[in-house]
Structure formats: C-alpha cells, structure tokens
Amino acid sequence: MLNVGSKKSGFTLVEVLVVITIMGILSSMGVASLRNAVISAKIKDSTLNTTAFLERVSNEASKLSKNMCLKKFSDYTLGVVVADNCDNFPADFDDLYASVVIEPPTKFECDNENISGDAPGSDWAEGVIFKPRIGLSAAPSEGHICIQYGDSPIYGFANKKKSLNKVYPMIYRDGLWQNL
C-alpha cells in the first residue's frame, strides 16, 4: 500500500548540476579578474619602487658631485656605479654602488610593439649617466625605464621628460597611459 502523506525531500540531479555549473562560471570570471588585479598591483609596485630608486640615484649623484652610471644588471636588477661612462660596468653584483631588484616574472624589459605612443627619450636600461647639475635633477633630460609582468600587455614606466625636473611613474594598459 502506498503512503500518500509522506514526501521525500532533496534535490534532483538536474538541480545540482545547474547550481554547480553556475558556480563554476562565476568562479572562473572571478579568477580572471583577480589575476589582472594581481598583475596590475605588481606592475604598480615595481614602477613606484623603480621611480623612487631613480630619484635616489639622481640625489646621490648631486650629493656626491660625481657621475653615476645606471644600467640593467639583469632582467630583474638595475645597478648603479660611480663612473664617467657605462663601458666597464661591473659583472659582480657586490661591486655595484646601489641596486633595485624586482620580483620575477616582472622584468626591466618591454615588448614595445604593443605600446602606442612612445615613452619619452631613450631606454635607460641600456646605460645612462646621471650628471650632477646645480639646482636641477642629475637625471638625463629625458628617458625611461620600462617594466613588464611576464608577457602581459600591462607596462610600467618610470619617465623623465625635458619639461619636468623629476622622474614620474606611469602605467600603460589597454591602449591608455595613466599617471600613478
């Protein structure tokens, strides 16, 4: 005999599968946006640290009244030595006057083909001299250091323009330049 008054409670297989599918879609969207947020934060942090380091090098050159060579020591390190030129840049990390290191996969290098609108001046990572000048920044009149996170299309720039007496940070993302 059938008991009409009792009813089983629970979810059907279709209901469970629909809920799991919806959760999967929402979590995949969250992971993608979280990844972009992490990349943006790392680029911003590296760009601000590099800009502060370049200002420090400029101040040190003025304070010591000596020329200082800034050059990329490795993909992840900028180094500085007291020298009139960058021809004999040291091969040993311990011989550097000062350095800034960024965390891989962030690197001091950019895929410039993806960047519209040039950053000012030359790429300082190839080697540049900071010369002390009374009342002005010791940094060259214009140039930049470019920072990229892996192969992502988000770039950080520590820039110096002729019209400004300081190095300033910028980010290039989605075809737009933004000051930090």
Residue, then its C-alpha position, 0 to 999 in steps of 0.5 A: m500500500l502506498n503512503v500518500g502523506s509522506k514526501k521525500s525531500g532533496f534535490t534532483l540531479v538536474e538541480v545540482l548540476v545547474v547550481i554547480t555549473i553556475m558556480g563554476i562560471l562565476s568562479s572562473m570570471g572571478v579568477a580572471s579578474l583577480r589575476n589582472a588585479v594581481i598583475s596590475a598591483k605588481i606592475k604598480d609596485s615595481t614602477l613606484n619602487t623603480t621611480a623612487f630608486l631613480e630619484r635616489v640615484s639622481n640625489e646621490a649623484s648631486k650629493l656626491s658631485k660625481n657621475m653615476c652610471l645606471k644600467k640593467f644588471s639583469d632582467y630583474t636588477l638595475g645597478v648603479v656605479v660611480a663612473d664617467n661612462c657605462d663601458n666597464f660596468p661591473a659583472d659582480f653584483d657586490d661591486l655595484y654602488a646601489s641596486v633595485v631588484i624586482e620580483p620575477p616574472t616582472k622584468f626591466e624589459c618591454d615588448n614595445e610593439n604593443i605600446s602606442g605612443d612612445a615613452p619619452g627619450s631613450d631606454w635607460a636600461e641600456g646605460v645612462i649617466f646621471k650628471p650632477r647639475i646645480g639646482l636641477s635633477a642629475a637625471p638625463s633630460e629625458g628617458h625611461i625605464c620600462i617594466q613588464y609582468g611576464d608577457s602581459p600587455i600591462y607596462g610600467f614606466a618610470n619617465k623623465k621628460k625635458s619639461l619636468n625636473k623629476v622622474y614620474p611613474m606611469i602605467y600603460r594598459d589597454g591602449l591608455w597611459q595613466n599617471l600613478 
